[in-house]
Amino acid sequence: MKSTRLLYLIFLILPCTLFSQNLDDFRTAASSNGVILIPFTGLREYFKKTLDQLSDVKSNPDKYLGSSPTDEDRKKLQDYVKVIEDQIQSNIQTHQDQEDGARKRKADFENLIKTTEYK
């Protein structure tokens, strides 16, 4: 119930926020779980897109850190991105397993309904 409310709030707030990320956004995402783990807007369907954007972060860190970032800031950003990528990779399979299980249950219930229908 709490996570449902959180997701609802996220979807209400996201359109109102600016779409720029900074070092704090990546730090927060790297220490989070679930949807908050993704520092860009989107859910499981966007894991691949997020991984692509994270590649851009690694290639163009100044775009996210602003002008004249320190080497320490660049290192922190790279570390945060690595943690986020690792978490996304580990969660992709979990989400896929849950979706597969839900499809199986749906098929089981459809078969049960067919066998118990009044003819």
N, CA and C atoms as a LAMMPS dump frame, in Angstrom:
ITEM: TIMESTEP
0
ITEM: NUMBER OF ATOMS
357
ITEM: BOX BOUNDS ff ff ff
-5.0000000000000000e+02 5.0000000000000000e+02
-5.0000000000000000e+02 5.0000000000000000e+02
-5.0000000000000000e+02 5.0000000000000000e+02
ITEM: ATOMS id mol type element x y z
1 1 1 N 0.826 -1.194 0
2 1 2 C 0 0 0
3 1 3 C 0.869 1.255 0
4 2 1 N 1.914 1.243 0.826
5 2 2 C 2.801 2.396 0.908
6 2 3 C 3.528 2.61 -0.414
7 3 1 N 3.989 1.518 -1.043
8 3 2 C 4.695 1.661 -2.318
9 3 3 C 3.751 2.149 -3.418
10 4 1 N 2.482 1.771 -3.356
11 4 2 C 1.509 2.242 -4.333
12 4 3 C 1.325 3.749 -4.207
13 5 1 N 1.238 4.223 -2.976
14 5 2 C 1.118 5.666 -2.761
15 5 3 C 2.364 6.39 -3.248
16 6 1 N 3.52 5.791 -2.976
17 6 2 C 4.767 6.395 -3.407
18 6 3 C 4.826 6.495 -4.926
19 7 1 N 4.447 5.413 -5.612
20 7 2 C 4.431 5.451 -7.076
21 7 3 C 3.464 6.516 -7.592
22 8 1 N 2.298 6.614 -6.947
23 8 2 C 1.301 7.596 -7.334
24 8 3 C 1.877 9.004 -7.194
25 9 1 N 2.523 9.272 -6.067
26 9 2 C 3.131 10.579 -5.854
27 9 3 C 4.23 10.866 -6.871
28 10 1 N 5.02 9.85 -7.172
29 10 2 C 6.086 10.031 -8.154
30 10 3 C 5.503 10.444 -9.498
31 11 1 N 4.436 9.783 -9.914
32 11 2 C 3.843 10.111 -11.204
33 11 3 C 3.159 11.474 -11.2
34 12 1 N 2.709 11.932 -10.051
35 12 2 C 2.137 13.267 -9.967
36 12 3 C 3.215 14.347 -9.98
37 13 1 N 4.328 14.07 -9.321
38 13 2 C 5.383 15.058 -9.162
39 13 3 C 6.283 15.143 -10.383
40 14 1 N 6.561 14.024 -11.028
41 14 2 C 7.512 14.01 -12.143
42 14 3 C 7.222 15.035 -13.226
43 15 1 N 5.981 15.161 -13.697
44 15 2 C 5.751 16.141 -14.76
45 15 3 C 6.029 17.574 -14.316
46 16 1 N 5.982 17.821 -13.027
47 16 2 C 6.183 19.171 -12.516
48 16 3 C 7.649 19.504 -12.295
49 17 1 N 8.515 18.523 -12.328
50 17 2 C 9.926 18.774 -12.058
51 17 3 C 10.693 19.003 -13.347
52 18 1 N 11.851 19.61 -13.216
53 18 2 C 12.716 19.798 -14.377
54 18 3 C 13.356 18.478 -14.737
55 19 1 N 13.715 18.306 -15.986
56 19 2 C 14.28 17.058 -16.449
57 19 3 C 15.794 17.14 -16.559
58 20 1 N 16.434 17.712 -15.561
59 20 2 C 17.889 17.749 -15.543
60 20 3 C 18.378 17.012 -14.306
61 21 1 N 19.454 16.263 -14.479
62 21 2 C 20.006 15.503 -13.386
63 21 3 C 21.32 16.14 -12.965
64 22 1 N 21.655 15.97 -11.687
65 22 2 C 22.928 16.454 -11.2
66 22 3 C 23.543 15.379 -10.313
67 23 1 N 24.683 15.667 -9.736
68 23 2 C 25.399 14.684 -8.937
69 23 3 C 24.545 14.166 -7.78
70 24 1 N 23.776 15.038 -7.147
71 24 2 C 22.912 14.604 -6.036
72 24 3 C 21.843 13.617 -6.499
73 25 1 N 21.308 13.822 -7.711
74 25 2 C 20.31 12.888 -8.249
75 25 3 C 20.905 11.49 -8.401
76 26 1 N 22.133 11.436 -8.878
77 26 2 C 22.787 10.139 -9.07
78 26 3 C 23.157 9.511 -7.717
79 27 1 N 23.575 10.33 -6.754
80 27 2 C 23.889 9.822 -5.413
81 27 3 C 22.639 9.215 -4.782
82 28 1 N 21.52 9.921 -4.879
83 28 2 C 20.257 9.439 -4.326
84 28 3 C 19.827 8.145 -5.008
85 29 1 N 19.904 8.114 -6.322
86 29 2 C 19.504 6.916 -7.07
87 29 3 C 20.384 5.726 -6.72
88 30 1 N 21.676 5.96 -6.564
89 30 2 C 22.604 4.868 -6.273
90 30 3 C 22.35 4.253 -4.907
91 31 1 N 21.734 4.989 -4.004
92 31 2 C 21.476 4.466 -2.668
93 31 3 C 20.018 4.071 -2.489
94 32 1 N 19.286 3.915 -3.588
95 32 2 C 17.859 3.622 -3.532
96 32 3 C 17.541 2.26 -4.117
97 33 1 N 16.267 1.904 -4.003
98 33 2 C 15.753 0.661 -4.576
99 33 3 C 14.511 0.969 -5.395
100 34 1 N 14.09 0.011 -6.196
101 34 2 C 12.858 0.144 -6.95
102 34 3 C 12.927 1.258 -7.979
103 35 1 N 11.8 1.916 -8.189
104 35 2 C 11.679 2.945 -9.207
105 35 3 C 12.61 4.115 -8.918
106 36 1 N 12.833 4.42 -7.655
107 36 2 C 13.681 5.547 -7.284
108 36 3 C 15.117 5.313 -7.729
109 37 1 N 15.472 4.058 -7.96
110 37 2 C 16.814 3.728 -8.418
111 37 3 C 17.122 4.374 -9.765
112 38 1 N 16.116 4.587 -10.589
113 38 2 C 16.328 5.139 -11.919
114 38 3 C 16.33 6.662 -11.818
115 39 1 N 17.454 7.309 -12.148
116 39 2 C 17.514 8.761 -12.008
117 39 3 C 16.829 9.51 -13.143
118 40 1 N 16.252 8.806 -14.079
119 40 2 C 15.511 9.403 -15.182
120 40 3 C 14.06 8.995 -15.041
121 41 1 N 13.142 9.632 -15.78
122 41 2 C 11.734 9.292 -15.676
123 41 3 C 11.468 7.926 -16.283
124 42 1 N 10.865 6.666 -15.685
125 42 2 C 10.389 5.533 -16.018
126 42 3 C 10.638 4.284 -15.324
127 43 1 N 9.545 3.287 -15.762
128 43 2 C 9.501 2.071 -14.916
129 43 3 C 10.296 0.951 -15.56
130 44 1 N 9.925 -0.341 -15.315
131 44 2 C 10.674 -1.486 -15.832
132 44 3 C 10.832 -1.432 -17.342
133 45 1 N 9.812 -0.946 -18.026
134 45 2 C 9.886 -0.889 -19.48
135 45 3 C 11.007 0.027 -19.953
136 46 1 N 11.48 0.876 -19.062
137 46 2 C 12.514 1.837 -19.418
138 46 3 C 13.902 1.451 -18.928
139 47 1 N 14.054 0.232 -18.416
140 47 2 C 15.371 -0.192 -17.938
141 47 3 C 16.417 -0.07 -19.047
142 48 1 N 16.1 -0.563 -20.234
143 48 2 C 17.049 -0.512 -21.348
144 48 3 C 17.368 0.929 -21.717
145 49 1 N 16.334 1.739 -21.803
146 49 2 C 16.525 3.148 -22.138
147 49 3 C 17.384 3.831 -21.068
148 50 1 N 17.149 3.502 -19.821
149 50 2 C 17.929 4.077 -18.726
150 50 3 C 19.381 3.643 -18.813
151 51 1 N 19.609 2.369 -19.101
152 51 2 C 20.984 1.896 -19.246
153 51 3 C 21.695 2.63 -20.381
154 52 1 N 20.96 2.902 -21.472
155 52 2 C 21.543 3.669 -22.582
156 52 3 C 21.894 5.089 -22.14
157 53 1 N 20.995 5.702 -21.378
158 53 2 C 21.261 7.059 -20.904
159 53 3 C 22.427 7.072 -19.918
160 54 1 N 22.54 6.027 -19.112
161 54 2 C 23.662 5.954 -18.182
162 54 3 C 24.984 5.83 -18.937
163 55 1 N 24.958 5.157 -20.091
164 55 2 C 26.156 5.106 -20.929
165 55 3 C 26.552 6.503 -21.373
166 56 1 N 25.546 7.324 -21.689
167 56 2 C 25.814 8.713 -22.067
168 56 3 C 26.413 9.483 -20.892
169 57 1 N 25.941 9.205 -19.69
170 57 2 C 26.491 9.865 -18.506
171 57 3 C 27.975 9.545 -18.364
172 58 1 N 28.316 8.266 -18.573
173 58 2 C 29.723 7.869 -18.468
174 58 3 C 30.568 8.529 -19.558
175 59 1 N 30.001 8.689 -20.748
176 59 2 C 30.739 9.276 -21.867
177 59 3 C 30.832 10.8 -21.776
178 60 1 N 29.805 11.414 -21.186
179 60 2 C 29.735 12.879 -21.131
180 60 3 C 29.452 13.371 -19.714
181 61 1 N 30.319 13.091 -18.764
182 61 2 C 30.029 13.46 -17.368
183 61 3 C 29.873 14.97 -17.17
184 62 1 N 30.569 15.782 -17.954
185 62 2 C 30.468 17.236 -17.782
186 62 3 C 29.054 17.746 -18.065
187 63 1 N 28.339 17.036 -18.923
188 63 2 C 26.96 17.405 -19.245
189 63 3 C 26.082 17.339 -17.986
190 64 1 N 26.409 16.459 -17.074
191 64 2 C 25.629 16.256 -15.858
192 64 3 C 26.236 16.94 -14.643
193 65 1 N 27.512 17.253 -14.711
194 65 2 C 28.19 17.864 -13.574
195 65 3 C 28.388 19.369 -13.737
196 66 1 N 28.118 19.878 -14.909
197 66 2 C 28.315 21.3 -15.136
198 66 3 C 29.753 21.604 -15.523
199 67 1 N 30.044 22.873 -15.647
200 67 2 C 31.38 23.265 -16.071
201 67 3 C 32.381 23.115 -14.93
202 68 1 N 33.57 22.736 -15.273
203 68 2 C 34.697 22.596 -14.346
204 68 3 C 34.442 21.657 -13.162
205 69 1 N 33.943 20.433 -13.415
206 69 2 C 33.779 19.503 -12.293
207 69 3 C 35.152 19.02 -11.813
208 70 1 N 35.21 18.67 -10.557
209 70 2 C 36.467 18.157 -10.015
210 70 3 C 36.625 16.691 -10.403
211 71 1 N 37.85 16.208 -10.321
212 71 2 C 38.088 14.788 -10.581
213 71 3 C 37.324 13.933 -9.574
214 72 1 N 37.206 14.44 -8.354
215 72 2 C 36.462 13.715 -7.322
216 72 3 C 34.985 13.591 -7.699
217 73 1 N 34.404 14.686 -8.22
218 73 2 C 33.009 14.634 -8.663
219 73 3 C 32.832 13.654 -9.82
220 74 1 N 33.763 13.659 -10.76
221 74 2 C 33.7 12.709 -11.884
222 74 3 C 33.76 11.268 -11.365
223 75 1 N 34.652 11.017 -10.418
224 75 2 C 34.795 9.673 -9.84
225 75 3 C 33.515 9.261 -9.118
226 76 1 N 32.962 10.172 -8.332
227 76 2 C 31.707 9.875 -7.619
228 76 3 C 30.596 9.55 -8.609
229 77 1 N 30.483 10.356 -9.659
230 77 2 C 29.447 10.122 -10.67
231 77 3 C 29.617 8.745 -11.294
232 78 1 N 30.835 8.39 -11.669
233 78 2 C 31.095 7.073 -12.257
234 78 3 C 30.709 5.961 -11.276
235 79 1 N 31.049 6.138 -10.004
236 79 2 C 30.699 5.131 -8.988
237 79 3 C 29.191 5 -8.839
238 80 1 N 28.487 6.133 -8.785
239 80 2 C 27.025 6.095 -8.662
240 80 3 C 26.39 5.411 -9.869
241 81 1 N 26.868 5.742 -11.055
242 81 2 C 26.335 5.142 -12.279
243 81 3 C 26.549 3.632 -12.251
244 82 1 N 27.715 3.187 -11.822
245 82 2 C 28.005 1.746 -11.758
246 82 3 C 27.048 1.039 -10.803
247 83 1 N 26.807 1.627 -9.651
248 83 2 C 25.871 1.03 -8.685
249 83 3 C 24.475 0.95 -9.288
250 84 1 N 24.043 2.033 -9.93
251 84 2 C 22.704 2.056 -10.544
252 84 3 C 22.598 0.985 -11.628
253 85 1 N 23.612 0.892 -12.491
254 85 2 C 23.6 -0.123 -13.552
255 85 3 C 23.525 -1.531 -12.962
256 86 1 N 24.321 -1.799 -11.938
257 86 2 C 24.312 -3.124 -11.312
258 86 3 C 22.943 -3.454 -10.717
259 87 1 N 22.332 -2.47 -10.06
260 87 2 C 21.01 -2.692 -9.466
261 87 3 C 19.952 -2.94 -10.549
262 88 1 N 20.014 -2.175 -11.617
263 88 2 C 19.042 -2.369 -12.7
264 88 3 C 19.21 -3.761 -13.3
265 89 1 N 20.442 -4.159 -13.582
266 89 2 C 20.684 -5.483 -14.165
267 89 3 C 20.143 -6.582 -13.258
268 90 1 N 20.342 -6.461 -11.954
269 90 2 C 19.86 -7.504 -11.05
270 90 3 C 18.341 -7.491 -10.933
271 91 1 N 17.718 -6.33 -11.109
272 91 2 C 16.261 -6.24 -10.996
273 91 3 C 15.535 -6.631 -12.27
274 92 1 N 16.2 -6.545 -13.414
275 92 2 C 15.551 -6.894 -14.683
276 92 3 C 15.044 -8.34 -14.635
277 93 1 N 15.883 -9.262 -14.2
278 93 2 C 15.488 -10.666 -14.162
279 93 3 C 14.367 -10.896 -13.147
280 94 1 N 14.436 -10.238 -12.011
281 94 2 C 13.387 -10.377 -10.998
282 94 3 C 12.038 -9.943 -11.555
283 95 1 N 12.027 -8.796 -12.223
284 95 2 C 10.778 -8.312 -12.815
285 95 3 C 10.281 -9.258 -13.904
286 96 1 N 11.175 -9.773 -14.705
287 96 2 C 10.787 -10.707 -15.764
288 96 3 C 10.182 -11.97 -15.164
289 97 1 N 10.791 -12.489 -14.107
290 97 2 C 10.264 -13.682 -13.437
291 97 3 C 8.861 -13.427 -12.892
292 98 1 N 8.644 -12.255 -12.313
293 98 2 C 7.323 -11.912 -11.776
294 98 3 C 6.291 -11.803 -12.893
295 99 1 N 6.668 -11.191 -14.007
296 99 2 C 5.752 -11.085 -15.138
297 99 3 C 5.415 -12.464 -15.705
298 100 1 N 6.416 -13.315 -15.839
299 100 2 C 6.183 -14.671 -16.343
300 100 3 C 5.254 -15.436 -15.409
301 101 1 N 5.48 -15.293 -14.108
302 101 2 C 4.617 -15.951 -13.125
303 101 3 C 3.183 -15.449 -13.203
304 102 1 N 3.005 -14.149 -13.398
305 102 2 C 1.66 -13.581 -13.513
306 102 3 C 0.959 -14.096 -14.767
307 103 1 N 1.698 -14.201 -15.878
308 103 2 C 1.092 -14.738 -17.112
309 103 3 C 0.672 -16.197 -16.919
310 104 1 N 1.495 -16.965 -16.216
311 104 2 C 1.173 -18.374 -15.952
312 104 3 C -0.09 -18.468 -15.101
313 105 1 N -0.162 -17.648 -14.044
314 105 2 C -1.363 -17.671 -13.198
315 105 3 C -2.598 -17.289 -13.997
316 106 1 N -2.458 -16.303 -14.896
317 106 2 C -3.585 -15.887 -15.729
318 106 3 C -4.063 -17.057 -16.58
319 107 1 N -3.115 -17.762 -17.197
320 107 2 C -3.483 -18.92 -18.021
321 107 3 C -4.137 -20 -17.171
322 108 1 N -3.626 -20.219 -15.972
323 108 2 C -4.227 -21.213 -15.067
324 108 3 C -5.665 -20.849 -14.729
325 109 1 N -5.91 -19.58 -14.431
326 109 2 C -7.269 -19.146 -14.093
327 109 3 C -8.196 -19.224 -15.3
328 110 1 N -7.703 -18.881 -16.479
329 110 2 C -8.531 -18.988 -17.689
330 110 3 C -8.923 -20.437 -17.941
331 111 1 N -7.996 -21.359 -17.748
332 111 2 C -8.305 -22.788 -17.91
333 111 3 C -9.31 -23.259 -16.869
334 112 1 N -9.154 -22.795 -15.639
335 112 2 C -10.092 -23.156 -14.57
336 112 3 C -11.497 -22.65 -14.902
337 113 1 N -11.605 -21.421 -15.386
338 113 2 C -12.901 -20.869 -15.759
339 113 3 C -13.534 -21.685 -16.872
340 114 1 N -12.732 -22.068 -17.877
341 114 2 C -13.26 -22.882 -18.986
342 114 3 C -13.799 -24.212 -18.497
343 115 1 N -13.104 -24.842 -17.552
344 115 2 C -13.541 -26.154 -17.088
345 115 3 C -14.749 -26.075 -16.17
346 116 1 N -15.01 -24.907 -15.576
347 116 2 C -16.137 -24.792 -14.65
348 116 3 C -17.305 -24.001 -15.214
349 117 1 N -17.217 -23.591 -16.5
350 117 2 C -18.293 -22.821 -17.116
351 117 3 C -19.534 -23.689 -17.285
352 118 1 N -20.668 -23.046 -17.111
353 118 2 C -21.934 -23.717 -17.344
354 118 3 C -22.147 -23.818 -18.849
355 119 1 N -22.474 -25.04 -19.289
356 119 2 C -22.649 -25.255 -20.738
357 119 3 C -24.064 -25.599 -21.054
